[in-house]
Amino acid sequence: MNLVYFKDMDSLYLELLPQNPDHAWEAQPGVTINLAEDGRVVGIVVEEASKRANMDLLKIGNFPGQVETIAGSVKPH
């Protein structure tokens, strides 16, 4: 599983399976669910992510332990 934030596009992508999607479903404007041929969710795209969530709170890391925030600082969790 991978989580990527493309700051220049303000787009957040959650990859659940490492494969190309067969088709996509727009759950709501700006939120797209990518699906495999058999219907499994491959990934989720969130456009204009900073308008939908506080990106300052985006934390990447293994819990519990050190947490890396989007700004790159490391904080204990």
N, C-alpha and C positions, 0 to 999 in steps of 0.2 A: 504494500500500500504506500502510495506517495501523495504528498500534499505540496502543491506548488502555487505560489502567488506571483503572478506576472505584474509587477508594479507598473510598468509602462502601459499596460493595457487595463489595469485595475481588474484583473480576472483571476479567479481562484479555481484551481482544478484539483479534485480529489480523485486519484486513480485507485480503483479498488482491485482491478485485474490488469495485468500487463499485456493487454491485447487491443487491437484496433476494434472499435465498435462497428457493428453491422448497421445499426440505425440509431436514431436519437428521438427523444420525446421532450418537448418543451413543457415542463411541469407548470411554469408560470413565466411571464416575460423576464428574460435574463437568467433563468435557471433551466439548464438542459441536462437531462439524464441520458447518458450514452449506454446503449444496450448491446449485448452480444446477440448472435443469431438465435440462441436458445432462450433469450429473455433475461439472462443474468445482467446485473448492473455492472458495467465496466468502469464508469466514472461519472462524476458530476461536475458540471461547469457552472460557476456563478459569475456573471458579468456585473460590472460596477460593484464589486465586492465591498469597497470602502463605504458605499452608501447603504449597504445592507447590514454591515457588522462593523464593530470597532476593531480595525486591523491592528491597533496598538496592543490588543489583547491576544493576538494570534501567537500561540506558543508552539514550538516545534522541539521535540525531544522525547526521550524515554522517561516515563513516570514510574516510580518516584525517582528523584535524583535531580541533576541539573536540568534546567529548562532554558532553551534558547528562544528569545523573542524575535519578532520580525526585525527589530532594530539591531539584533546581533549580540546584545548583552546576555550574559549568562547569570541566571539567578537560581538559588537552591529552591527546590519545590518541597 
